[in-house]
């Protein structure tokens, strides 16, 4: 018979070979891989996606030729911004796979806010210095769109996390019924201890 030592770990409730244990083992194998694979895939897709968007927007039918040369700026500023944004989306998606939906929603929000702040700062600086230019279409439309994607994902993952949390939580017993269950001569310390 096992001793009633409070420092010994509790007995296992999941039996060996059960479906729950197999599911947890599979989940433990997938989670670390997701943190490597998803940011890589999203980063590569973001890199290629920016190049495709830049070429498509460049031939879209610009009425006037751009005053500014934007090739280097596109490669050294806009392309890395888009790649980093999509890599961050991949990392936040890995947190969803790992089951941390609220943290993923926070990462999506931070990614969207940082991407938008950086893009709008660069865009406004260019407009302030040179005025409006058709090169903005290639330089700033893709990063602005890439910044909107994590914002949309933040809202949807927060709603999903909230729905899952509500689904798992049983409806609590009303607080007044717990308080009325206490004896009338209870001290405030006993009431606080009871409610914890």
Secondary structure, 3 states (H helix, E strand, C coil): CCCCCCCCCCCCCCCCCCHHHHHHHHHHHHHHHHHHHHHHHHHHHHHHHHHHHHHHHHCCCCCCCCCCCCHHHHHHHHHHHHHHHHHHHHHHHHHHHCCCHHHHHHHHHHHHHHHHHHHHHHHHHHHHHHCCCCCHHHHCHHHHHHHHHHHHHHHHHHHHHHHHHHHHCCCCCCHHHHHHCCCCCCCHHHHHHHHC
